[in-house]
Amino acid sequence: MVFSLNFRQIICNTSKFSAVALTIGLVTTIAGVKYSLAKQRVNLIGAGASFPAPLYQRWFSDMRNNNFEVQVDYQSVGSGAGVERFTQGLVDFGASDVAMKDSEIAKVSRGVMMLPMTAGSVVLAYNLPGISDLKLSRKVYVDILLGRIQNWNDSRIADINFGVNLPDLPITIVYRSDGSGTTGVFTKHLSAISQE
């Protein structure tokens, strides 16, 4: 996950920063808002990836609870929508599972600073009642996604799941249709392991 931020300096008291607050302090430092030693309230609005939203909400809550005069409203709208709102200047920061493209950065006249904030994994989920430990090789899940394997009891799946009674059911692929950073990360992975 990457925060994309506009860049201006802000002054703040760093004596009580924990590691998490320091990270968020960095966000407020470069978010384009002046913060005086008189504890003027700072309001920031961000939008973007849904995957890290619970972590961000926790960080922002911890900041409020530790008497930092910073109020952060983070809108979990998806990576694509977050980048779009950021490039349009509608939010102070955007968060995305994938870094902004050069063409997106070029739209932000005030400048962009991208900071890695957290990491996560992407997994394939399946719904086969009674089967709790299905194994799929890279070749098999690529072939499923390319439409070459269309049934759960296909021999290529059965061969790597010895002894598992796979049902004669069609495989239905479900995915997000909006600008999902998770989809972008997974697509990048697929491109790295398959030329197709």
Secondary structure, DSSP 4 states (H G I P E B T S, - for coil): -EEEE---------TT--HHHHHHHHHHHTTT----TTT--EEEEEEE-STTHHHHHHHHHHHHHTT--EEEEEEE--HHHHHHHHHTTSSSEEEESSPPPHHHHTT-TT--EEEE------------TT-------HHHHHHHHTTS--BTT-HHHHTTSTT----S-B-------S--HHHHHHHHHHHHH---
